[in-house]
Amino acid sequence: MTVTMPAETVAASTVFIQPLAVDAVDAAAMIGRRPKTLENWRRLGIGPRYVKTDDSDQSGVVYIVSDLKKWLKERAAATDAARGSAA
């Protein structure tokens, strides 16, 4: 989402708002996987943390952006350790 000021000040005052949470489609894109992979991971109890948006069986989920970033960094650190390099 982009919030803009009146036309005369747009160039100097455009504000970009980073979302706190994203849906599974956007989360998958952020980590380079398919939404179906995230769905499978949720079923298996693995993968990044997620939040159910309601209590129904057909509930949607969202992923907190900071959790996705943390999850990726943890994977990078594990890969670095396996290679014997410091992260």
Secondary structure, DSSP 8 states (H G I E B T S, - for coil): -EE---GGGHHHH-EE---SEEEHHHHHHHHT--HHHHHHHHHHT-SS--EESSSSTT--EEEEHHHHHHHHHHHHHHHHHHHT---
